[in-house]
Amino acid sequence: MAVVEAIKTTYLEADAAIIEFTSIPQTYEHLQLRISCRQSQAADSIDIELRLGTGGGAVDSGTNYWGDRMSAYKTTLAASMGGNRNVAKYATQFASGADVDSAQYGCGVVDILDYANSSKKTTIMGHGGTALGGGYPWVHFGSGLWNNTGALDRIALAGYSYGTANLLRGTCITLYGWNSS
C-alpha cells in the first residue's frame, strides 16, 4: 500500500512570479505536485514552467531539461517535443491563461520520480487540462527529463517565460511525498 503525505501547500493570496518549495526531505521515493492554476499570460491554456535544484543552492537554469507531450482539443491532436531547454515545460501545460473566464483554473498532477536517487537522472510525468471558458477543454499528457543525477531538494514553478507572467491569486500547489510501502 502506498503512503502519501502532504509536505507543503502554497495558496496565493496575491499574484506571484514564482512559487518555490525548498528543503525538500530526502525520505520519500517520489514527489508529486497537485496544481490548480491561472496565470496572467494572454492565452487559453499555457505552460507552468518548472525548474529543479540540488545541493541547497539555486534551481538549475541551464539547458538541462527535455520533454515531450500530447495534447487534445476538440477533434485536434497535437504532439510536441524539445530538448536543451532552461525549464521543464512539456509535462506541465495546464494553467488557464488570461483569455478565459477569471473563475476558471487549469489543473494537473506532476510526478517527479526517484528524485533522491543519485545514480540516475530525474524523470517527470504530468497530466492535466484546462476548461477554456466552458468550451472544449485542453487535455495534456507529458513527460520530461532533468539531466542531473543530484538529489533534488528544491522545486520552482513559474508562469510563462519563467516568471514574466504571474501566477494569479487563487493558484494552489501542494507538494506530496510518497513511498510504495
PyMOL commands that set and color helices and strands:
alter all, ss='L'
color gray80, all
select helices_A, chain A and resi 160-163
alter helices_A, ss='H'
color red, helices_A
select strands_A, chain A and resi 3-11+18-21+30-37+45-47+49-54+65-73+76-85+93-96+106-113+122-130+138-146+152-158+172-179
alter strands_A, ss='S'
color yellow, strands_A
deselect
rebuild
show_as cartoon
